[in-house]
Amino acid sequence: MAAIEPLQLTLAPANPAPPLATAANDVGPACPVPQPRLFLRDAAKRALDVVGAALLLVLFAPVMAVIALLVARDGGPVFYAHRRVGRDGASFGCLKFRSMVQDADLRLAELLERDPAARAEWEATRKLRRDPRITAVGRFLRGSSLDELPQLINVLKGEMSLVGPRPVQQSELNAFYGTAASYYRAVRPGLTGLWQVSGRNDTSYAERVALDVRYVAEATLLDDIRILLRTPFAVLRRRGAY
């Protein structure tokens, strides 16, 4: 797999480069040993999460109110909580504004049954470029990433972080991560992260796993701030957003 350099992570000079362990799996790179949990670093990251999420919720409150009204027009629920894997393997409801029709699971099953190309795309990426489940409002929300604003609540609750690996389902962790799953479980999943500022769905799932391993093994609090600053530009470019 070709090396990806979307962001130059800066390691603290006092910490030597971690030794390599066994390869993650056939989709991931060789896995460096994860950073140990340090109280001060974890406390600083958590403080950034709480302050940042609270400020962003206040800032986006009017936008979220308008979105809620638009989503509710078809009579369905405004929010959708999908089960995802969090830190230490704990399951949590990852919040989003609902962007799909109410019978989304049935429509997906019918599509994958009759369309081999769509089934192959789904099995490779767990995404569909032309997803018949997405509503008109939902397509805009996904393209702009506004559907993920409710995850600020997950951040305040301590289930997610502002920056980290993209939250995944247990089935994805089992199918794609191999031994790299231990890296994913070592931190809280993030509202944004290396994947989001590196092309999102334009990257392969193998590259996504590699980015998660790289973030957990190398990222510092300064890198988190850099990723946060890059996120608005990534959202505006809409690269890989569908």
GIZICOR-V269017 format. One record per helix or strand of 2 or more residues. SS is the DSSP state (@ for helix, = for strand). FROM is the first residue (numbers start at 0). TO is the last residue. Records with the same first field share a line. If there is no record, write none. Layout:
# GIZICOR-V269017
SS=FROM-TO + FROM-TO
This chain:
# GIZICOR-V269017
==19-22 + 29-31 + 78-84 + 90-96 + 160-162 + 189-191
@=38-73 + 86-88 + 103-113 + 115-124 + 135-143 + 145-147 + 150-155 + 169-184 + 199-201 + 204-217 + 220-236
